[in-house]
Amino acid sequence: MGRAAGGVVRAVVARTFGVTGDGGLVIGLLSGFIGWLIGTAVIWLIGVQILKHTSDFQELLRTLGFASAPQVLYVLGILPLGPLVPLLLLAVGVLGLFAWVIAVRQALDVTTNRSILICLLAQIPGFFILLLAMAATPPV
């Protein structure tokens, strides 16, 4: 489990300095670990409790922690890429999504299509939280 957590830490550090550049490392680490735990919990709830696949929370937590490895590429954001930065963000985001699909497929012993479905369903709560946060934020 320690190596998986280390993968999350490396991903957060790379994202903090490569994308935001503001050095908000403590907040980044806190949100990274909370996101990892909540994301795992939602996938466990959907995959194990609702769809009745076999896995335990620790296995999902470990595999999804390792699946954060592609996010280390966010560190490339420190390079002067100019207009290519959105392309970097998109490419790393897609790689991360692929890694999560593979991790869920392996941890739940399901097909790739079922893994994609589970990962998509797991995005719904976060989408509604984002909508609520946007609605609660006053316009600038």
N, C-alpha and C positions, 0 to 999 in steps of 0.2 A: 504494500500500500504506500510505503514511503516513496518509492520510485514514481508511482503514478502522481502523487502529490507534488513531487519534484517537477514533473512534466507540466503540471498546472502552473507552478511558480515560474518556470522558464517562459511559458506562454504569456503570462501576465507581465513579466518584466519586458519581454520583447514588444508586446503591445503598448505598454506604458511609454517606453522610450522611442520606439519606432514609429508609432502612430500619433499619440497625443503629444509626446515630447515635453509634457509639463512636469514630469517627475512625481506625479501623485501616486507613488508606489504603494503606500500603505492602504489607501482607498482602493487602488487597483487590486491588490492582493486580497483584501477583504471581499470585494465584489466578485473576484474570480473564484474564490473558494465557495462563497455563497451560491454563485451561479452553477458551479460544478455540483454541489450538493442538491440544489433544487432541481436542476436539469436531470440528474440521476433519479431523484425521487419521482419526478413526473413520468419518466420513461419506465421506471419500475412499476409505478401504479398502472400505467397503460398496458405494458407488456406482460407483467406477471399477474397483477390482480384482476384486470379487466379481460385481457385476451388469453389468460391462463397458460402462458409459456413458463418454462422453468428457468429460474436463475435466482440468485439472492442479491441483496442490495450491495454487498461488498464486491461481488464479481462485477456488477454493472459499474460501480464507482471506480474500480480499478481499470476496467477496459476504457471507460470514458475519460479517465485521467490520462491514460496513454494516448487516447485519440486527440488530445489537445496539442500533440507534438507539431503538427503543421503550422500552428499559430506562431511558432518561433520565427517563421519567415516574416512576421510583421517587423522584425528588427531592420529589414531592408528599407523601411520607411525613413531611416536616418540618412539615407543617400539622397542627393539632390535629384529626385525623379521628376519634379515639376508636375506636368499634367498626367503623368503615368501613375501617380499615387492612387487615384480611384481604381485603376486597373489592378494594382497590387492588392488593395483591400478586397476587391471582388475575387481575385484568384485565391488568396489565402482563405477567404470565407468559404469558397466552394470546396477547397481541399479539406478544410475543417469539417464541412458537412459530410463529405465522402467518408472521412475518418470516423465520424460518429455513426454513420449508417453501417459501416463495417464492424465497428465495436458492438453495436446493438445486435447485429446479425450473429456475431460470434457468442456474445454473452447469453442471448436468448435462444440460440440454436434455431433460428428461423431463416426463411428465404430472404433474398435481397429485397424483393418487392414488399414483403411483410415488414422488414426493417425500415424501409423508406416510409411506409404508412405510419409506423409507430413514431418515427422521428418527426414526421409532419404533424401528427396529432399532438405531439409533445410541444410543438411551437404555439399552439392555440392559447394556452394560459398566458404565456409571455406576451403574445400579441395583444390580448385584452388588458394586461397590466400596462403595456406601452400606451394604448389608447386612453386608459384612465389617467395616466401620468400627463399625457399631452392635453387632455381636457382640463386637468387641474392646474396646469401651468398658465399663468396669465400671459397674454400676448405682449411682446416687447414693443 
